[in-house]
Amino acid sequence: MKILLATLHAKYVHNSLALPCLAVACKGMDGVETVIREFTVNEHADRVLRALVAEEADMAAFSCYIWNIGETLKLASDLKQVRPGTFIILGGPEASFGVFELMTQYPAIDCVIRGEGEETFRELMALLLRTDGGRDALQGVSAGIIFRAGEEIIATPERAPIADLDTIPSPFSAGLVELNKPLVYYESSRGCPFSCAFCMSSLERGVRSFSMERIRKDLGLLLAQVAQTVKFVDRTFNYDTIRADAIWEFILAENRGSRFHFEIAADLLTEENFRVLRRIPPGMFRFEIGVQSGDERTLARVGRRSELERLFANVRRLREETAVIVHLDLVAGLPGEDFPGFLDTLQRLFDVLNSDGRWQGEVCHIQVEPLKVLKGSPMRKIAAEENYAFSNAPPYKVLRTPTLSFSEICRIETVSRLIDLVFNSGKFPTTLTLVGQSQPLSRFFAAAAKQWEDAGQPATLSQTALFESIWRFTEELLPAGEREEFRDALCYDFCLAEYPAAGRLPGFLTDKDDDKKGNTRDGSVALKQKLDIPSDSRVRSFRHAFSRDYLSYPWGKGPVALLFVYISAPGRGLRIEVLKV
Ligand code: SF4
């Protein structure tokens, strides 16, 4: 019996953990062959279908999420048309609620696995093997499936969560997880101690962890293979602060160059945690921290238990005392939050991320997402009671709340895009530092978002076009006197972002005498020696005079002439050096 396990990722870099877990659950079963195929939602649907058909599988199991359910249902239906004998199974969060409606609407689906899949999948495969693929076998599955029996759709009882996670065979030991991808998912625990109404993890009670022995063994494999980035999918990694320390210590001792991403509750961090985190080298750890809202009343209405003051204090400590990259999440559209309230929360994030008023490159991120009113989540009840409008189709995005109009939600999305391009990219540190000295950054982003919407924001734009957009925003946002200072800072950031190529200089960088003679191909021996430039490098330079000395902070007085040296070579990326001239 050949089993095809397939999914559609949102992006190529993503890597399935669920499918290898199902494949390894069937390992050792005589007569079962599993094959894993991963695609993205952006791939041509016909090409994906052809690849699935070519597997000639007896059974196809699809892993379903909000980002792929539409495409997956179409694929499954088309596969059934081409190969009517293929037994189609769906699983994953997006297939776990409204199953009867789903199966009624899509006759191609033979069976849905609800909840944790490993035990149910193994039991189902064993029964199908024993009965040589006979559909009557489905009656014998003890729990966790909803299946078709003639005209009827029948549900077995829910399956209890697997009590001992160590009984799940390791997909890493079995060599089923592709470790060469940029991102490798790893789970050391399942479940979350909290119960936020907008989150599916709130439905499961309690947290279960793999044993430390098992965690060391699996993580050890990833570290030995130097997986590029290991993303812990644990819902609240540091729910047990002592366990978190033990895993961080293990990584510190064994890491050979991998990076790690954890979702943590910052308010739970302890002094002992900080003692370990202060030893983490720059760039090795990234913490994703859900703030969601800065309003205690809003958080209370969605049942989110979070000590905000302690959370903000610990985020500040992470920035000041450690080299951990901090990524803060906000959800827009939670009960009671209006547009000014959203901006207050956003400003609070800027304030805690920035202790000395100076922004420096890509060391912290803010992600703003509109609320998703997920199927099966308690947020559906709140949304009904409070007369929310949200999309009926995945990802069930909020469209209007009693306190946020549709246009305000659109404005928040534009703010989010600008934050991503301008703040998260780390390309505008000097410009943002300057803006932050005269006004709250949240207000600047809100005003810039309005201008961008009025002007018709482009779907894509080059880095130079982005710098030019930011320059145009300031026509209305800043008085003429401040605009020159802004131009100066923007020029400095631009020169650090890319080589200002002659003939393609952005408008704000063209009207000074020294710019006209600024481009050179200065590969002089003296320069190469001074900057220790390998002989096979391409060297270009650009000179510009600035009204301040941005090389130190607080900024020194200008004017200061700087020479930017751009050094590149195949496989070594772009290195930029700045010299005073
Ligand atoms: S939002 Fe985070 S803390 Fe809240 S239930 Fe979900 S995973 Fe847990």
Residues whose N, C-alpha, C, O or C-beta is under 5 A from the ligand:
A	BS01	SF4	C192 F194 S195 C196 C199 S201 S202 R235
